[in-house]
Amino acid sequence: MTDRGPAYLAFRSAATGAVPWQVTLAAFYNFSPRAVRAMAGLWHAAPPERWQAARFLAAGRAMRRVNVQLTHDHLA
């Protein structure tokens, strides 16, 4: 797995909160356990709320690129 792997999983799993990597493995069962285990300690670098905010920001940017205007209520 690349260095971006743990960040990708954090980005995708932030909605579950700061759960142990085993919970993430259960949710992302199609990923290699070794790849998910690489996330251990990642929540100390940045809390799930920061990853979730980044995900909403990315979604908003993607929608604006296709000329769809979203409000905070839409994203919530």
All heavy atoms as a GROMACS GRO file, in nm:
protein
  595
    1MET      N    1   0.085  -0.118   0.000
    1MET     CA    2   0.000   0.000   0.000
    1MET      C    3   0.089   0.124   0.000
    1MET      O    4   0.191   0.127   0.067
    1MET     CB    5  -0.090  -0.006   0.123
    1MET     CG    6  -0.177   0.116   0.140
    1MET     SD    7  -0.322   0.081   0.237
    1MET     CE    8  -0.446   0.127   0.121
    2THR      N    9   0.051   0.223  -0.070
    2THR     CA   10   0.129   0.346  -0.077
    2THR      C   11   0.110   0.427   0.050
    2THR      O   12   0.026   0.397   0.134
    2THR     CB   13   0.084   0.432  -0.198
    2THR    OG1   14  -0.048   0.477  -0.173
    2THR    CG2   15   0.090   0.355  -0.327
    3ASP      N   16   0.188   0.534   0.064
    3ASP     CA   17   0.173   0.623   0.180
    3ASP      C   18   0.036   0.690   0.180
    3ASP      O   19  -0.010   0.734   0.284
    3ASP     CB   20   0.282   0.732   0.178
    3ASP     CG   21   0.419   0.674   0.208
    3ASP    OD1   22   0.426   0.566   0.270
    3ASP    OD2   23   0.518   0.737   0.170
    4ARG      N   24  -0.027   0.698   0.065
    4ARG     CA   25  -0.159   0.760   0.057
    4ARG      C   26  -0.268   0.666   0.107
    4ARG      O   27  -0.378   0.709   0.134
    4ARG     CB   28  -0.190   0.800  -0.086
    4ARG     CG   29  -0.104   0.912  -0.136
    4ARG     CD   30  -0.136   0.955  -0.275
    4ARG     NE   31  -0.231   0.870  -0.345
    4ARG     CZ   32  -0.264   0.885  -0.470
    4ARG    NH1   33  -0.209   0.980  -0.541
    4ARG    NH2   34  -0.351   0.807  -0.528
    5GLY      N   35  -0.239   0.539   0.118
    5GLY     CA   36  -0.339   0.439   0.157
    5GLY      C   37  -0.406   0.469   0.289
    5GLY      O   38  -0.530   0.474   0.296
    6PRO      N   39  -0.331   0.488   0.398
    6PRO     CA   40  -0.398   0.519   0.524
    6PRO      C   41  -0.480   0.647   0.518
    6PRO      O   42  -0.588   0.655   0.576
    6PRO     CB   43  -0.281   0.533   0.623
    6PRO     CG   44  -0.173   0.448   0.565
    6PRO     CD   45  -0.188   0.465   0.415
    7ALA      N   46  -0.433   0.746   0.445
    7ALA     CA   47  -0.509   0.870   0.431
    7ALA      C   48  -0.639   0.844   0.354
    7ALA      O   49  -0.744   0.898   0.390
    7ALA     CB   50  -0.426   0.977   0.361
    8TYR      N   51  -0.632   0.763   0.251
    8TYR     CA   52  -0.752   0.729   0.175
    8TYR      C   53  -0.855   0.663   0.266
    8TYR      O   54  -0.973   0.699   0.266
    8TYR     CB   55  -0.718   0.636   0.059
    8TYR     CG   56  -0.839   0.579  -0.009
    8TYR    CD1   57  -0.911   0.655  -0.100
    8TYR    CD2   58  -0.883   0.450   0.019
    8TYR    CE1   59  -1.024   0.604  -0.162
    8TYR    CE2   60  -0.996   0.398  -0.042
    8TYR     CZ   61  -1.065   0.475  -0.133
    8TYR     OH   62  -1.177   0.425  -0.193
    9LEU      N   63  -0.811   0.566   0.345
    9LEU     CA   64  -0.903   0.498   0.435
    9LEU      C   65  -0.958   0.591   0.542
    9LEU      O   66  -1.074   0.583   0.578
    9LEU     CB   67  -0.834   0.377   0.498
    9LEU     CG   68  -0.814   0.259   0.403
    9LEU    CD1   69  -0.723   0.156   0.466
    9LEU    CD2   70  -0.947   0.198   0.365
   10ALA      N   71  -0.875   0.682   0.592
   10ALA     CA   72  -0.923   0.778   0.691
   10ALA      C   73  -1.028   0.869   0.629
   10ALA      O   74  -1.131   0.899   0.690
   10ALA     CB   75  -0.806   0.860   0.746
   11PHE      N   76  -1.003   0.914   0.508
   11PHE     CA   77  -1.096   1.000   0.436
   11PHE      C   78  -1.231   0.930   0.418
   11PHE      O   79  -1.336   0.988   0.439
   11PHE     CB   80  -1.033   1.034   0.300
   11PHE     CG   81  -1.109   1.135   0.218
   11PHE    CD1   82  -1.105   1.269   0.251
   11PHE    CD2   83  -1.179   1.095   0.107
   11PHE    CE1   84  -1.173   1.363   0.173
   11PHE    CE2   85  -1.246   1.188   0.028
   11PHE     CZ   86  -1.243   1.321   0.062
   12ARG      N   87  -1.224   0.802   0.382
   12ARG     CA   88  -1.347   0.726   0.356
   12ARG      C   89  -1.418   0.684   0.484
   12ARG      O   90  -1.540   0.669   0.485
   12ARG     CB   91  -1.315   0.601   0.274
   12ARG     CG   92  -1.267   0.626   0.133
   12ARG     CD   93  -1.378   0.674   0.041
   12ARG     NE   94  -1.498   0.595   0.046
   12ARG     CZ   95  -1.521   0.485  -0.023
   12ARG    NH1   96  -1.431   0.439  -0.105
   12ARG    NH2   97  -1.635   0.420  -0.011
   13SER      N   98  -1.344   0.658   0.591
   13SER     CA   99  -1.406   0.602   0.711
   13SER      C  100  -1.426   0.703   0.823
   13SER      O  101  -1.468   0.667   0.932
   13SER     CB  102  -1.322   0.485   0.763
   13SER     OG  103  -1.196   0.529   0.808
   14ALA      N  104  -1.400   0.830   0.798
   14ALA     CA  105  -1.412   0.932   0.903
   14ALA      C  106  -1.552   0.937   0.963
   14ALA      O  107  -1.567   0.970   1.081
   14ALA     CB  108  -1.373   1.069   0.847
   15ALA      N  109  -1.652   0.905   0.886
   15ALA     CA  110  -1.789   0.910   0.938
   15ALA      C  111  -1.812   0.812   1.052
   15ALA      O  112  -1.902   0.831   1.133
   15ALA     CB  113  -1.888   0.882   0.825
   16THR      N  114  -1.730   0.708   1.062
   16THR     CA  115  -1.745   0.612   1.171
   16THR      C  116  -1.684   0.663   1.300
   16THR      O  117  -1.705   0.605   1.406
   16THR     CB  118  -1.681   0.476   1.136
   16THR    OG1  119  -1.540   0.494   1.118
   16THR    CG2  120  -1.744   0.414   1.014
   17GLY      N  121  -1.607   0.771   1.292
   17GLY     CA  122  -1.541   0.825   1.411
   17GLY      C  123  -1.405   0.761   1.434
   17GLY      O  124  -1.357   0.683   1.353
   18ALA      N  125  -1.346   0.794   1.547
   18ALA     CA  126  -1.212   0.746   1.580
   18ALA      C  127  -1.220   0.604   1.636
   18ALA      O  128  -1.202   0.580   1.754
   18ALA     CB  129  -1.143   0.840   1.678
   19VAL      N  130  -1.250   0.513   1.549
   19VAL     CA  131  -1.264   0.373   1.590
   19VAL      C  132  -1.133   0.299   1.566
   19VAL      O  133  -1.049   0.342   1.486
   19VAL     CB  134  -1.379   0.304   1.512
   19VAL    CG1  135  -1.512   0.370   1.544
   19VAL    CG2  136  -1.353   0.307   1.361
   20PRO      N  137  -1.111   0.187   1.634
   20PRO     CA  138  -0.991   0.107   1.609
   20PRO      C  139  -0.987   0.056   1.465
   20PRO      O  140  -1.091   0.042   1.400
   20PRO     CB  141  -1.004  -0.010   1.707
   20PRO     CG  142  -1.104   0.033   1.808
   20PRO     CD  143  -1.194   0.131   1.740
   21TRP      N  144  -0.869   0.024   1.419
   21TRP     CA  145  -0.854  -0.022   1.281
   21TRP      C  146  -0.936  -0.148   1.254
   21TRP      O  147  -0.979  -0.172   1.143
   21TRP     CB  148  -0.708  -0.041   1.243
   21TRP     CG  149  -0.639  -0.154   1.315
   21TRP    CD1  150  -0.566  -0.146   1.430
   21TRP    CD2  151  -0.636  -0.291   1.276
   21TRP    NE1  152  -0.520  -0.269   1.465
   21TRP    CE2  153  -0.560  -0.360   1.372
   21TRP    CE3  154  -0.690  -0.362   1.169
   21TRP    CZ2  155  -0.537  -0.498   1.365
   21TRP    CZ3  156  -0.667  -0.500   1.162
   21TRP    CH2  157  -0.591  -0.565   1.259
   22GLN      N  158  -0.962  -0.227   1.357
   22GLN     CA  159  -1.040  -0.350   1.339
   22GLN      C  160  -1.183  -0.320   1.294
   22GLN      O  161  -1.240  -0.394   1.214
   22GLN     CB  162  -1.042  -0.434   1.469
   22GLN     CG  163  -0.908  -0.490   1.507
   22GLN     CD  164  -0.826  -0.399   1.598
   22GLN    OE1  165  -0.849  -0.279   1.606
   22GLN    NE2  166  -0.730  -0.457   1.667
   23VAL      N  167  -1.238  -0.211   1.342
   23VAL     CA  168  -1.373  -0.170   1.300
   23VAL      C  169  -1.370  -0.128   1.154
   23VAL      O  170  -1.459  -0.162   1.076
   23VAL     CB  171  -1.428  -0.057   1.391
   23VAL    CG1  172  -1.562  -0.006   1.340
   23VAL    CG2  173  -1.438  -0.106   1.535
   24THR      N  174  -1.267  -0.053   1.117
   24THR     CA  175  -1.252  -0.012   0.978
   24THR      C  176  -1.235  -0.134   0.889
   24THR      O  177  -1.292  -0.141   0.779
   24THR     CB  178  -1.132   0.083   0.962
   24THR    OG1  179  -1.152   0.194   1.049
   24THR    CG2  180  -1.119   0.133   0.819
   25LEU      N  181  -1.159  -0.233   0.936
   25LEU     CA  182  -1.142  -0.356   0.858
   25LEU      C  183  -1.276  -0.425   0.836
   25LEU      O  184  -1.303  -0.474   0.726
   25LEU     CB  185  -1.045  -0.451   0.929
   25LEU     CG  186  -1.020  -0.584   0.860
   25LEU    CD1  187  -0.960  -0.562   0.721
   25LEU    CD2  188  -0.928  -0.670   0.944
   26ALA      N  189  -1.362  -0.426   0.937
   26ALA     CA  190  -1.494  -0.489   0.922
   26ALA      C  191  -1.577  -0.414   0.818
   26ALA      O  192  -1.650  -0.475   0.740
   26ALA     CB  193  -1.566  -0.493   1.056
   27ALA      N  194  -1.566  -0.282   0.817
   27ALA     CA  195  -1.643  -0.202   0.721
   27ALA      C  196  -1.585  -0.211   0.580
   27ALA      O  197  -1.659  -0.210   0.482
   27ALA     CB  198  -1.648  -0.056   0.767
   28PHE      N  199  -1.453  -0.218   0.570
   28PHE     CA  200  -1.385  -0.224   0.440
   28PHE      C  201  -1.325  -0.362   0.422
   28PHE      O  202  -1.205  -0.377   0.400
   28PHE     CB  203  -1.278  -0.115   0.433
   28PHE     CG  204  -1.334   0.025   0.433
   28PHE    CD1  205  -1.357   0.092   0.551
   28PHE    CD2  206  -1.367   0.087   0.313
   28PHE    CE1  207  -1.411   0.220   0.551
   28PHE    CE2  208  -1.420   0.214   0.313
   28PHE     CZ  209  -1.443   0.281   0.432
   29TYR      N  210  -1.408  -0.463   0.433
   29TYR     CA  211  -1.363  -0.601   0.430
   29TYR      C  212  -1.293  -0.641   0.301
   29TYR      O  213  -1.217  -0.737   0.297
   29TYR     CB  214  -1.480  -0.697   0.456
   29TYR     CG  215  -1.590  -0.684   0.354
   29TYR    CD1  216  -1.589  -0.756   0.236
   29TYR    CD2  217  -1.697  -0.597   0.377
   29TYR    CE1  218  -1.689  -0.743   0.143
   29TYR    CE2  219  -1.798  -0.583   0.285
   29TYR     CZ  220  -1.794  -0.657   0.168
   29TYR     OH  221  -1.893  -0.642   0.076
   30ASN      N  222  -1.315  -0.566   0.195
   30ASN     CA  223  -1.253  -0.600   0.066
   30ASN      C  224  -1.110  -0.547   0.056
   30ASN      O  225  -1.041  -0.577  -0.040
   30ASN     CB  226  -1.337  -0.548  -0.050
   30ASN     CG  227  -1.362  -0.399  -0.042
   30ASN    OD1  228  -1.376  -0.343   0.066
   30ASN    ND2  229  -1.369  -0.334  -0.156
   31PHE      N  230  -1.063  -0.470   0.156
   31PHE     CA  231  -0.925  -0.423   0.158
   31PHE      C  232  -0.839  -0.524   0.231
   31PHE      O  233  -0.886  -0.598   0.317
   31PHE     CB  234  -0.915  -0.288   0.231
   31PHE     CG  235  -0.956  -0.171   0.148
   31PHE    CD1  236  -1.090  -0.140   0.131
   31PHE    CD2  237  -0.861  -0.091   0.086
   31PHE    CE1  238  -1.128  -0.033   0.054
   31PHE    CE2  239  -0.899   0.017   0.009
   31PHE     CZ  240  -1.034   0.046  -0.008
   32SER      N  241  -0.713  -0.523   0.200
   32SER     CA  242  -0.617  -0.609   0.269
   32SER      C  243  -0.613  -0.571   0.417
   32SER      O  244  -0.602  -0.452   0.450
   32SER     CB  245  -0.479  -0.590   0.206
   32SER     OG  246  -0.378  -0.633   0.295
   33PRO      N  247  -0.617  -0.669   0.507
   33PRO     CA  248  -0.605  -0.637   0.649
   33PRO      C  249  -0.477  -0.561   0.680
   33PRO      O  250  -0.476  -0.473   0.766
   33PRO     CB  251  -0.605  -0.774   0.718
   33PRO     CG  252  -0.678  -0.863   0.623
   33PRO     CD  253  -0.643  -0.810   0.486
   34ARG      N  254  -0.369  -0.593   0.611
   34ARG     CA  255  -0.242  -0.522   0.632
   34ARG      C  256  -0.256  -0.375   0.594
   34ARG      O  257  -0.204  -0.287   0.662
   34ARG     CB  258  -0.132  -0.589   0.551
   34ARG     CG  259   0.005  -0.541   0.590
   34ARG     CD  260   0.110  -0.617   0.518
   34ARG     NE  261   0.129  -0.550   0.389
   34ARG     CZ  262   0.200  -0.598   0.290
   34ARG    NH1  263   0.257  -0.714   0.299
   34ARG    NH2  264   0.212  -0.530   0.179
   35ALA      N  265  -0.329  -0.347   0.489
   35ALA     CA  266  -0.349  -0.209   0.446
   35ALA      C  267  -0.430  -0.131   0.548
   35ALA      O  268  -0.398  -0.017   0.581
   35ALA     CB  269  -0.418  -0.205   0.310
   36VAL      N  270  -0.534  -0.192   0.602
   36VAL     CA  271  -0.618  -0.125   0.701
   36VAL      C  272  -0.541  -0.108   0.831
   36VAL      O  273  -0.549  -0.005   0.897
   36VAL     CB  274  -0.750  -0.201   0.722
   36VAL    CG1  275  -0.834  -0.135   0.829
   36VAL    CG2  276  -0.828  -0.209   0.592
   37ARG      N  277  -0.463  -0.208   0.868
   37ARG     CA  278  -0.384  -0.200   0.991
   37ARG      C  279  -0.286  -0.084   0.987
   37ARG      O  280  -0.249  -0.029   1.091
   37ARG     CB  281  -0.310  -0.332   1.014
   37ARG     CG  282  -0.271  -0.355   1.157
   37ARG     CD  283  -0.210  -0.493   1.181
   37ARG     NE  284  -0.291  -0.600   1.125
   37ARG     CZ  285  -0.247  -0.687   1.033
   37ARG    NH1  286  -0.125  -0.682   0.988
   37ARG    NH2  287  -0.327  -0.780   0.988
   38ALA      N  288  -0.247  -0.042   0.868
   38ALA     CA  289  -0.155   0.072   0.853
   38ALA      C  290  -0.217   0.202   0.904
   38ALA      O  291  -0.147   0.299   0.927
   38ALA     CB  292  -0.114   0.087   0.706
   39MET      N  293  -0.349   0.204   0.924
   39MET     CA  294  -0.415   0.324   0.976
   39MET      C  295  -0.398   0.338   1.127
   39MET      O  296  -0.433   0.441   1.181
   39MET     CB  297  -0.566   0.322   0.959
   39MET     CG  298  -0.627   0.300   0.834
   39MET     SD  299  -0.808   0.312   0.844
   39MET     CE  300  -0.843   0.460   0.934
   40ALA      N  301  -0.348   0.236   1.194
   40ALA     CA  302  -0.333   0.242   1.340
   40ALA      C  303  -0.261   0.370   1.379
   40ALA      O  304  -0.156   0.403   1.326
   40ALA     CB  305  -0.258   0.120   1.390
   41GLY      N  306  -0.322   0.446   1.468
   41GLY     CA  307  -0.263   0.571   1.514
   41GLY      C  308  -0.291   0.691   1.426
   41GLY      O  309  -0.252   0.802   1.460
   42LEU      N  310  -0.358   0.671   1.315
   42LEU     CA  311  -0.382   0.781   1.222
   42LEU      C  312  -0.472   0.890   1.283
   42LEU      O  313  -0.453   1.007   1.256
   42LEU     CB  314  -0.445   0.728   1.093
   42LEU     CG  315  -0.456   0.828   0.980
   42LEU    CD1  316  -0.317   0.861   0.928
   42LEU    CD2  317  -0.540   0.774   0.868
   43TRP      N  318  -0.565   0.850   1.369
   43TRP     CA  319  -0.656   0.948   1.428
   43TRP      C  320  -0.582   1.044   1.521
   43TRP      O  321  -0.633   1.151   1.551
   43TRP     CB  322  -0.770   0.880   1.502
   43TRP     CG  323  -0.854   0.791   1.416
   43TRP    CD1  324  -0.887   0.662   1.442
   43TRP    CD2  325  -0.916   0.822   1.292
   43TRP    NE1  326  -0.965   0.611   1.341
   43TRP    CE2  327  -0.985   0.708   1.247
   43TRP    CE3  328  -0.921   0.936   1.212
   43TRP    CZ2  329  -1.057   0.704   1.129
   43TRP    CZ3  330  -0.992   0.932   1.093
   43TRP    CH2  331  -1.060   0.818   1.053
   44HIS      N  332  -0.462   1.008   1.565
   44HIS     CA  333  -0.384   1.101   1.647
   44HIS      C  334  -0.325   1.213   1.560
   44HIS      O  335  -0.304   1.323   1.608
   44HIS     CB  336  -0.273   1.028   1.721
   44HIS     CG  337  -0.325   0.928   1.819
   44HIS    ND1  338  -0.395   0.963   1.932
   44HIS    CD2  339  -0.320   0.793   1.818
   44HIS    CE1  340  -0.430   0.855   1.997
   44HIS    NE2  341  -0.386   0.750   1.931
   45ALA      N  342  -0.300   1.184   1.434
   45ALA     CA  343  -0.245   1.285   1.343
   45ALA      C  344  -0.351   1.388   1.305
   45ALA      O  345  -0.322   1.507   1.297
   45ALA     CB  346  -0.190   1.218   1.217
   46ALA      N  347  -0.472   1.342   1.281
   46ALA     CA  348  -0.583   1.431   1.248
   46ALA      C  349  -0.712   1.361   1.289
   46ALA      O  350  -0.733   1.246   1.253
   46ALA     CB  351  -0.586   1.462   1.099
   47PRO      N  352  -0.797   1.428   1.366
   47PRO     CA  353  -0.921   1.364   1.411
   47PRO      C  354  -1.018   1.341   1.295
   47PRO      O  355  -1.009   1.406   1.191
   47PRO     CB  356  -0.978   1.464   1.512
   47PRO     CG  357  -0.918   1.595   1.475
   47PRO     CD  358  -0.784   1.565   1.414
   48PRO      N  359  -1.110   1.247   1.313
   48PRO     CA  360  -1.207   1.218   1.207
   48PRO      C  361  -1.282   1.340   1.158
   48PRO      O  362  -1.317   1.349   1.040
   48PRO     CB  363  -1.303   1.117   1.272
   48PRO     CG  364  -1.225   1.054   1.380
   48PRO     CD  365  -1.131   1.160   1.429
   49GLU      N  366  -1.307   1.436   1.246
   49GLU     CA  367  -1.380   1.556   1.205
   49GLU      C  368  -1.307   1.632   1.095
   49GLU      O  369  -1.369   1.688   1.005
   49GLU     CB  370  -1.403   1.648   1.326
   49GLU     CG  371  -1.494   1.589   1.432
   49GLU     CD  372  -1.422   1.489   1.525
   49GLU    OE1  373  -1.298   1.489   1.530
   49GLU    OE2  374  -1.493   1.410   1.589
   50ARG      N  375  -1.174   1.634   1.101
   50ARG     CA  376  -1.097   1.703   0.996
   50ARG      C  377  -1.107   1.628   0.864
   50ARG      O  378  -1.118   1.688   0.757
   50ARG     CB  379  -0.951   1.717   1.037
   50ARG     CG  380  -0.930   1.835   1.128
   50ARG     CD  381  -0.786   1.863   1.158
   50ARG     NE  382  -0.707   1.893   1.040
   50ARG     CZ  383  -0.576   1.896   1.040
   50ARG    NH1  384  -0.507   1.872   1.149
   50ARG    NH2  385  -0.509   1.924   0.929
   51TRP      N  386  -1.102   1.495   0.870
   51TRP     CA  387  -1.115   1.416   0.748
   51TRP      C  388  -1.254   1.433   0.688
   51TRP      O  389  -1.270   1.444   0.566
   51TRP     CB  390  -1.089   1.268   0.776
   51TRP     CG  391  -0.947   1.240   0.811
   51TRP    CD1  392  -0.896   1.217   0.935
   51TRP    CD2  393  -0.836   1.233   0.721
   51TRP    NE1  394  -0.760   1.196   0.928
   51TRP    CE2  395  -0.721   1.204   0.797
   51TRP    CE3  396  -0.823   1.247   0.583
   51TRP    CZ2  397  -0.595   1.190   0.741
   51TRP    CZ3  398  -0.697   1.232   0.527
   51TRP    CH2  399  -0.585   1.204   0.606
   52GLN      N  400  -1.356   1.436   0.775
   52GLN     CA  401  -1.494   1.452   0.727
   52GLN      C  402  -1.512   1.590   0.664
   52GLN      O  403  -1.577   1.603   0.560
   52GLN     CB  404  -1.592   1.432   0.843
   52GLN     CG  405  -1.735   1.422   0.802
   52GLN     CD  406  -1.767   1.292   0.730
   52GLN    OE1  407  -1.690   1.198   0.729
   52GLN    NE2  408  -1.881   1.287   0.666
   53ALA      N  409  -1.455   1.692   0.725
   53ALA     CA  410  -1.464   1.827   0.668
   53ALA      C  411  -1.396   1.830   0.531
   53ALA      O  412  -1.448   1.892   0.437
   53ALA     CB  413  -1.400   1.928   0.762
   54ALA      N  414  -1.283   1.763   0.518
   54ALA     CA  415  -1.213   1.758   0.388
   54ALA      C  416  -1.299   1.686   0.285
   54ALA      O  417  -1.303   1.727   0.168
   54ALA     CB  418  -1.079   1.688   0.404
   55ARG      N  419  -1.368   1.583   0.328
   55ARG     CA  420  -1.454   1.509   0.235
   55ARG      C  421  -1.569   1.596   0.186
   55ARG      O  422  -1.602   1.597   0.068
   55ARG     CB  423  -1.506   1.384   0.305
   55ARG     CG  424  -1.576   1.292   0.212
   55ARG     CD  425  -1.606   1.161   0.279
   55ARG     NE  426  -1.668   1.076   0.179
   55ARG     CZ  427  -1.697   0.952   0.196
   55ARG    NH1  428  -1.668   0.893   0.307
   55ARG    NH2  429  -1.754   0.883   0.101
   56PHE      N  430  -1.633   1.672   0.277
   56PHE     CA  431  -1.741   1.761   0.236
   56PHE      C  432  -1.689   1.871   0.143
   56PHE      O  433  -1.756   1.910   0.048
   56PHE     CB  434  -1.810   1.823   0.357
   56PHE     CG  435  -1.898   1.727   0.432
   56PHE    CD1  436  -1.910   1.737   0.569
   56PHE    CD2  437  -1.969   1.628   0.367
   56PHE    CE1  438  -1.992   1.649   0.640
   56PHE    CE2  439  -2.050   1.540   0.436
   56PHE     CZ  440  -2.063   1.552   0.573
   57LEU      N  441  -1.572   1.922   0.172
   57LEU     CA  442  -1.511   2.025   0.087
   57LEU      C  443  -1.488   1.970  -0.054
   57LEU      O  444  -1.520   2.034  -0.153
   57LEU     CB  445  -1.380   2.073   0.148
   57LEU     CG  446  -1.309   2.185   0.074
   57LEU    CD1  447  -1.392   2.312   0.072
   57LEU    CD2  448  -1.174   2.213   0.141
   58ALA      N  449  -1.435   1.848  -0.061
   58ALA     CA  450  -1.411   1.786  -0.192
   58ALA      C  451  -1.542   1.762  -0.266
   58ALA      O  452  -1.550   1.785  -0.388
   58ALA     CB  453  -1.336   1.654  -0.174
   59ALA      N  454  -1.645   1.719  -0.194
   59ALA     CA  455  -1.776   1.697  -0.259
   59ALA      C  456  -1.832   1.828  -0.313
   59ALA      O  457  -1.884   1.833  -0.425
   59ALA     CB  458  -1.873   1.634  -0.160
   60GLY      N  459  -1.819   1.934  -0.235
   60GLY     CA  460  -1.867   2.065  -0.281
   60GLY      C  461  -1.794   2.112  -0.404
   60GLY      O  462  -1.856   2.163  -0.498
   61ARG      N  463  -1.662   2.094  -0.406
   61ARG     CA  464  -1.583   2.134  -0.523
   61ARG      C  465  -1.622   2.054  -0.646
   61ARG      O  466  -1.634   2.109  -0.756
   61ARG     CB  467  -1.434   2.117  -0.494
   61ARG     CG  468  -1.380   2.220  -0.401
   61ARG     CD  469  -1.234   2.198  -0.376
   61ARG     NE  470  -1.182   2.300  -0.287
   61ARG     CZ  471  -1.070   2.288  -0.220
   61ARG    NH1  472  -0.996   2.179  -0.231
   61ARG    NH2  473  -1.030   2.384  -0.140
   62ALA      N  474  -1.642   1.924  -0.628
   62ALA     CA  475  -1.682   1.839  -0.741
   62ALA      C  476  -1.817   1.883  -0.797
   62ALA      O  477  -1.835   1.889  -0.919
   62ALA     CB  478  -1.686   1.693  -0.698
   63MET      N  479  -1.909   1.914  -0.710
   63MET     CA  480  -2.041   1.957  -0.756
   63MET      C  481  -2.034   2.092  -0.828
   63MET      O  482  -2.100   2.111  -0.930
   63MET     CB  483  -2.138   1.968  -0.637
   63MET     CG  484  -2.175   1.836  -0.577
   63MET     SD  485  -2.285   1.740  -0.685
   63MET     CE  486  -2.176   1.613  -0.739
   64ARG      N  487  -1.952   2.182  -0.778
   64ARG     CA  488  -1.937   2.312  -0.846
   64ARG      C  489  -1.876   2.295  -0.985
   64ARG      O  490  -1.912   2.367  -1.077
   64ARG     CB  491  -1.854   2.408  -0.760
   64ARG     CG  492  -1.934   2.467  -0.644
   64ARG     CD  493  -1.861   2.580  -0.574
   64ARG     NE  494  -1.743   2.534  -0.503
   64ARG     CZ  495  -1.743   2.475  -0.384
   64ARG    NH1  496  -1.857   2.452  -0.322
   64ARG    NH2  497  -1.631   2.439  -0.326
   65ARG      N  498  -1.786   2.198  -1.000
   65ARG     CA  499  -1.725   2.173  -1.132
   65ARG      C  500  -1.830   2.132  -1.234
   65ARG      O  501  -1.815   2.158  -1.353
   65ARG     CB  502  -1.616   2.067  -1.123
   65ARG     CG  503  -1.484   2.121  -1.076
   65ARG     CD  504  -1.369   2.024  -1.106
   65ARG     NE  505  -1.388   1.894  -1.043
   65ARG     CZ  506  -1.343   1.861  -0.923
   65ARG    NH1  507  -1.279   1.948  -0.850
   65ARG    NH2  508  -1.364   1.740  -0.875
   66VAL      N  509  -1.935   2.066  -1.189
   66VAL     CA  510  -2.041   2.026  -1.282
   66VAL      C  511  -2.162   2.119  -1.272
   66VAL      O  512  -2.272   2.085  -1.313
   66VAL     CB  513  -2.083   1.878  -1.261
   66VAL    CG1  514  -1.970   1.785  -1.297
   66VAL    CG2  515  -2.134   1.853  -1.121
   67ASN      N  516  -2.137   2.237  -1.213
   67ASN     CA  517  -2.235   2.346  -1.207
   67ASN      C  518  -2.358   2.313  -1.121
   67ASN      O  519  -2.469   2.348  -1.156
   67ASN     CB  520  -2.278   2.388  -1.348
   67ASN     CG  521  -2.324   2.532  -1.350
   67ASN    OD1  522  -2.283   2.611  -1.266
   67ASN    ND2  523  -2.409   2.566  -1.445
   68VAL      N  524  -2.335   2.243  -1.011
   68VAL     CA  525  -2.441   2.217  -0.914
   68VAL      C  526  -2.405   2.294  -0.788
   68VAL      O  527  -2.296   2.280  -0.735
   68VAL     CB  528  -2.453   2.067  -0.882
   68VAL    CG1  529  -2.553   2.042  -0.771
   68VAL    CG2  530  -2.491   1.989  -1.007
   69GLN      N  531  -2.497   2.378  -0.743
   69GLN     CA  532  -2.473   2.458  -0.623
   69GLN      C  533  -2.530   2.386  -0.501
   69GLN      O  534  -2.649   2.358  -0.496
   69GLN     CB  535  -2.537   2.597  -0.638
   69GLN     CG  536  -2.480   2.677  -0.752
   69GLN     CD  537  -2.330   2.705  -0.734
   69GLN    OE1  538  -2.284   2.739  -0.627
   69GLN    NE2  539  -2.256   2.690  -0.842
   70LEU      N  540  -2.445   2.355  -0.406
   70LEU     CA  541  -2.488   2.288  -0.283
   70LEU      C  542  -2.476   2.383  -0.166
   70LEU      O  543  -2.382   2.461  -0.158
   70LEU     CB  544  -2.402   2.164  -0.256
   70LEU     CG  545  -2.410   2.051  -0.357
   70LEU    CD1  546  -2.314   1.941  -0.319
   70LEU    CD2  547  -2.551   1.997  -0.364
   71THR      N  548  -2.570   2.374  -0.074
   71THR     CA  549  -2.560   2.449   0.050
   71THR      C  550  -2.510   2.355   0.160
   71THR      O  551  -2.503   2.233   0.140
   71THR     CB  552  -2.698   2.506   0.091
   71THR    OG1  553  -2.783   2.396   0.123
   71THR    CG2  554  -2.759   2.588  -0.021
   72HIS      N  555  -2.481   2.410   0.276
   72HIS     CA  556  -2.441   2.327   0.389
   72HIS      C  557  -2.551   2.229   0.426
   72HIS      O  558  -2.524   2.117   0.469
   72HIS     CB  559  -2.403   2.414   0.509
   72HIS     CG  560  -2.275   2.487   0.489
   72HIS    ND1  561  -2.153   2.424   0.482
   72HIS    CD2  562  -2.248   2.618   0.476
   72HIS    CE1  563  -2.058   2.511   0.465
   72HIS    NE2  564  -2.113   2.632   0.459
   73ASP      N  565  -2.676   2.270   0.409
   73ASP     CA  566  -2.788   2.179   0.438
   73ASP      C  567  -2.788   2.058   0.346
   73ASP      O  568  -2.818   1.946   0.390
   73ASP     CB  569  -2.922   2.253   0.426
   73ASP     CG  570  -2.942   2.356   0.535
   73ASP    OD1  571  -2.881   2.342   0.643
   73ASP    OD2  572  -3.020   2.451   0.512
   74HIS      N  573  -2.754   2.079   0.219
   74HIS     CA  574  -2.745   1.966   0.126
   74HIS      C  575  -2.638   1.868   0.171
   74HIS      O  576  -2.659   1.747   0.168
   74HIS     CB  577  -2.711   2.013  -0.016
   74HIS     CG  578  -2.822   2.082  -0.086
   74HIS    ND1  579  -2.815   2.215  -0.120
   74HIS    CD2  580  -2.942   2.038  -0.127
   74HIS    CE1  581  -2.926   2.248  -0.181
   74HIS    NE2  582  -3.006   2.144  -0.185
   75LEU      N  583  -2.522   1.920   0.209
   75LEU     CA  584  -2.412   1.833   0.249
   75LEU      C  585  -2.440   1.762   0.380
   75LEU      O  586  -2.395   1.649   0.400
   75LEU     CB  587  -2.281   1.912   0.257
   75LEU     CG  588  -2.228   1.962   0.124
   75LEU    CD1  589  -2.107   2.051   0.146
   75LEU    CD2  590  -2.194   1.846   0.033
   76ALA      N  591  -2.513   1.828   0.468
   76ALA     CA  592  -2.545   1.764   0.596
   76ALA      C  593  -2.637   1.646   0.573
   76ALA      O  594  -2.628   1.545   0.635
   76ALA     CB  595  -2.609   1.864   0.690
   0.00000   0.00000   0.00000
